Amino acid sequence: MPHFSASTILLLLITALVLFGPSKLPELGRAFGKTLKEFKNGTKELLGPDDPQSQAQPLAQARKESSADDVNRR
């Protein structure tokens, strides 16, 4: 990940202020924050829980349901 110096960050902030104006910057910040939050939640859903035991429990439950369906079909 690139490292930004203080002068680079200051230049980016001044450029954003000139382009969007002081009234739009808070709205853009909120939108950016919401986007990051949705992205983080989406990646958590894809990766699943970190605990290996909690990952094994749904698999065991699915196997029980599958075997119960097989018994009911007979």
N, C-alpha and C positions, 0 to 999 in steps of 0.2 A: 504494500500500500504506500502510495507516495506521501512524503512528509511535506507539509506546507509551512513556509515561514510566516511570521507575523505580518510581514509586508505583503505577501501574496494574499492572505486572508483579508487584510484591510482593502487591498485593491479590488477583490471580488465583492466585498460588501459595498464599496463606493459605486462600483459598476451596477450592482443590483439596485441600489438606491436611485441612481440616475435613470435606469431603464424602466423600473416599475413604479417609482414614487413611494413616498412614505406611507400612503394609505393602503397600498396593495401588499406591502411586505408582510404584515401580520397574517393576511389571508393566505399568502403563498407558504409561509412557515407552517400554518395549521394544516394546509393541504399536504405538504411534504411530510409532516409528522404522521398524519393519518395513513398515508401511503406506506411509510416505513412500518407502522404498526400492523397493517394488513399483510404486508410481505412477511413480517416476523411470524404472525399467526399462521400464515399459509405454510411456511417452512416447518413450523412445529407440527402441523397436521400431517405433512408428508413424512417427516422423520419419525413421528410417534414418540411415545414416552421413553425416557432414558433408562428406566428401571427394567432389567431383563425379566424379573418375575411378573411384572404387570403385562409384559408382552406375551408371556407364556400362558397366562390365564385366559385371554380370549381364544387362543388356539385350543386349549383344553376344553373350553365351553363349546366351541364349534364341533369338536370331535364327539362330545357327548350328544349334541343335538343331531349330528349326522347318524350316530349309531341308534339313537331313538327313532329317527325316521326310518331306518332300515328295518327295525323291529316292527314298527307300525305297518309297513308295506307287506309284511309276510302274513 
